[in-house]
């Protein structure tokens, strides 16, 4: 899938920050770029509505289609969507700079975006808004592998194909595709991915599934056929019998 993106590769930046200081960091970035046309996007316009500026537009992903593509200088993502495809669509509305405000909890959402962009996004801490080390998690966030991302993308593509067929069949009958039927395809795919992740998590954990367990009630070390402790070895104290000598008769001529 191709995406519209006129922002140069080195102009994508990630600003790590603490959750309680994200709002203040956003205001700071708006002040720094006050002469630019700025688009601030979030999943829901709840945390950014108190900011007002003539060169500033606040919106969310649901209302994104009402804006004109390429009409802003700077895109600031106040948070990240769960679907990386949605973030890639955001990039079409800015042409100079793309900034992401990210907390530790949102760090895992960056990896699929970096995979689609084909590069690692540089992390730049803004002076005065650095993440305190004491608040950082000791364990890094889980990042899905490329194989897992490919599987998810294949499932999503399968959903789109099935929904297109449902619409096509409905059109041939002169009807509209049922919203419930289309939703069921999405729900089935979501359940499949959820079960797949649960299976992988359990398989990688200490407990193993039934197909990984040895057959039979006995454990391998309880099987007598594998126990050589009762067999006598060369170190046994039992005296060994001397080998028997065989003497062949000889014919002596007088």
Secondary structure, 3 states (H helix, E strand, C coil): CCCCCCCCHHHEEEEECCHHHHHHHHHHHHHHCCCCCEEEEECCCCCCCCCCCCCEEEEEHHHHHHCCCCCEEEEEECCCCCCHHHHHHHHHHEEEEEEEEECHHHCHHHHHHHHHHCCCCEECCCCCCCCCHHHCCCCCCCCCCHHHHHHHHHHHHHHHHHHHHHHHHHHHCCCCCCHHHHHHHHHHHHHHHHHHHHHHHHHHCCCCCHHHCCCCCCCHHHCHHHCCCCCCCCCCCCCCCCCCCCCCCCCCCC
